[in-house]
Structures are given as structure tokens and as C-alpha cells.
Amino acid sequence: MRFQPRKFVRHRLEVPVTFSWKDRKGIRHRQRGATRDISPGGMFLFTPAHPPVGVTVGLNALLPPLSPEAPRWRLLAHGRVVRVELPHGEKSLAGFAATSEQLVVRAD
């Protein structure tokens, strides 16, 4: 296997996220989780329920303020689930990685 450097630097950040996707029948599913890390190219979320690999997912996260006087920022993203990780033991958590095909950050 060839080594491929990452396109984006990942930033460790744990914030609550809500996300949704439609299944094959067109039914919308909504879940909550928390980020493990974020980059302009995507994010990894810890969550007990995850969408399947390949589906489009909408993500909504409220970022912490940079200072007490600063506004909070909301991150809105649409992407595709590229990997699902199942728990490997009692202390590990399930989660998934998603690309960011569209990413918007706005003051909340």
C-alpha cells in the first residue's frame, strides 16, 4: 500500500452534532453524536447509530466561542459517509467519517 499524505489537517474538537440522512426508501433519519475531529475536508463523529457508507449526510454542529465576547459559530455541512467504525471493546465507541462536499460556517 502506498502512503498518501492527508489533504487537510485534522483538528481535535469534541462538539455536539446533529445529523440526518435518507435511507433507500426515502425515510429521513435523524441522530445525534459528537465530533472527534474536524477538517475542511470532513469530520469523524462518535455515535451509536450511523448512516451506511456511501449515503449523503447533513451535519449541524455548534462550535464553542473563541472568547466570552465572541459569537458562537454554527457549522453546516453536507457530505458523504466514507467509513464506519464499530466498537472494538467495552471502552471503544462506534462512529463514522464523512467528507465535506459543502461546508458553511456562520455566526449563530
One Martini backbone bead per residue (centre of mass of N, CA, C, O) as a GRO file, in nm:
protein
  108
    1MET     BB    1   0.097   0.036   0.023
    2ARG     BB    2   0.054   0.365  -0.026
    3PHE     BB    3   0.143   0.671   0.075
    4GLN     BB    4  -0.102   0.927   0.179
    5PRO     BB    5  -0.135   1.233   0.225
    6ARG     BB    6  -0.305   1.464   0.367
    7LYS     BB    7  -0.506   1.738   0.272
    8PHE     BB    8  -0.586   1.779   0.582
    9VAL     BB    9  -0.604   1.916   0.886
   10ARG     BB   10  -0.668   1.796   1.193
   11HIS     BB   11  -0.910   1.878   1.456
   12ARG     BB   12  -0.949   1.855   1.779
   13LEU     BB   13  -1.310   1.820   1.842
   14GLU     BB   14  -1.572   1.838   2.090
   15VAL     BB   15  -1.899   1.835   1.951
   16PRO     BB   16  -2.214   1.866   1.896
   17VAL     BB   17  -2.424   1.664   1.671
   18THR     BB   18  -2.637   1.679   1.397
   19PHE     BB   19  -2.794   1.426   1.185
   20SER     BB   20  -2.881   1.334   0.837
   21TRP     BB   21  -3.076   1.085   0.641
   22LYS     BB   22  -3.155   0.881   0.364
   23ASP     BB   23  -3.298   0.612   0.268
   24ARG     BB   24  -3.402   0.397   0.019
   25LYS     BB   25  -3.716   0.491   0.097
   26GLY     BB   26  -3.690   0.811   0.199
   27ILE     BB   27  -3.621   0.805   0.495
   28ARG     BB   28  -3.570   1.010   0.760
   29HIS     BB   29  -3.279   1.044   0.964
   30ARG     BB   30  -3.206   1.116   1.315
   31GLN     BB   31  -2.907   1.225   1.493
   32ARG     BB   32  -2.659   1.197   1.750
   33GLY     BB   33  -2.335   1.347   1.840
   34ALA     BB   34  -1.968   1.358   1.824
   35THR     BB   35  -1.683   1.492   1.773
   36ARG     BB   36  -1.334   1.428   1.715
   37ASP     BB   37  -1.290   1.559   1.421
   38ILE     BB   38  -1.180   1.841   1.209
   39SER     BB   39  -1.209   1.948   0.864
   40PRO     BB   40  -1.249   2.076   0.551
   41GLY     BB   41  -1.293   1.757   0.444
   42GLY     BB   42  -1.410   1.671   0.742
   43MET     BB   43  -1.541   1.409   0.972
   44PHE     BB   44  -1.564   1.265   1.302
   45LEU     BB   45  -1.813   1.049   1.459
   46PHE     BB   46  -1.974   0.985   1.752
   47THR     BB   47  -2.211   0.702   1.737
   48PRO     BB   48  -2.452   0.456   1.772
   49ALA     BB   49  -2.583   0.574   1.506
   50HIS     BB   50  -2.547   0.502   1.154
   51PRO     BB   51  -2.481   0.553   0.846
   52PRO     BB   52  -2.421   0.441   0.551
   53VAL     BB   53  -2.215   0.386   0.320
   54GLY     BB   54  -2.254   0.657   0.068
   55VAL     BB   55  -2.426   0.853   0.200
   56THR     BB   56  -2.595   1.137   0.247
   57VAL     BB   57  -2.506   1.403   0.481
   58GLY     BB   58  -2.626   1.607   0.741
   59LEU     BB   59  -2.462   1.874   0.930
   60ASN     BB   60  -2.478   2.005   1.284
   61ALA     BB   61  -2.270   2.250   1.451
   62LEU     BB   62  -2.173   2.389   1.766
   63LEU     BB   63  -1.939   2.614   1.832
   64PRO     BB   64  -1.717   2.744   2.025
   65PRO     BB   65  -1.611   3.012   2.161
   66LEU     BB   66  -1.315   3.208   2.161
   67SER     BB   67  -1.477   3.402   2.354
   68PRO     BB   68  -1.697   3.563   2.559
   69GLU     BB   69  -1.753   3.792   2.320
   70ALA     BB   70  -1.795   3.588   2.116
   71PRO     BB   71  -1.938   3.423   1.887
   72ARG     BB   72  -2.108   3.170   1.776
   73TRP     BB   73  -2.062   2.880   1.569
   74ARG     BB   74  -2.195   2.736   1.272
   75LEU     BB   75  -2.188   2.410   1.129
   76LEU     BB   76  -2.253   2.331   0.785
   77ALA     BB   77  -2.301   2.006   0.627
   78HIS     BB   78  -2.224   1.820   0.328
   79GLY     BB   79  -2.197   1.463   0.267
   80ARG     BB   80  -2.006   1.155   0.281
   81VAL     BB   81  -1.993   0.836   0.370
   82VAL     BB   82  -1.669   0.651   0.412
   83ARG     BB   83  -1.685   0.544   0.726
   84VAL     BB   84  -1.715   0.269   0.959
   85GLU     BB   85  -1.701   0.228   1.321
   86LEU     BB   86  -1.677  -0.023   1.537
   87PRO     BB   87  -1.663  -0.158   1.822
   88HIS     BB   88  -1.366  -0.320   2.004
   89GLY     BB   89  -1.495  -0.265   2.293
   90GLU     BB   90  -1.604  -0.139   2.587
   91LYS     BB   91  -1.445   0.161   2.535
   92SER     BB   92  -1.546   0.182   2.258
   93LEU     BB   93  -1.665   0.365   1.975
   94ALA     BB   94  -1.885   0.449   1.753
   95GLY     BB   95  -1.859   0.552   1.397
   96PHE     BB   96  -1.795   0.823   1.148
   97ALA     BB   97  -1.697   0.921   0.821
   98ALA     BB   98  -1.702   1.247   0.653
   99THR     BB   99  -1.737   1.439   0.402
  100SER     BB  100  -1.697   1.776   0.259
  101GLU     BB  101  -1.888   1.917   0.001
  102GLN     BB  102  -2.032   2.120   0.207
  103LEU     BB  103  -1.934   2.436   0.374
  104VAL     BB  104  -2.067   2.620   0.659
  105VAL     BB  105  -1.997   2.927   0.837
  106ARG     BB  106  -2.181   3.080   1.114
  107ALA     BB  107  -2.327   3.298   1.295
  108ASP     BB  108  -2.546   3.251   1.593
   0.00000   0.00000   0.00000
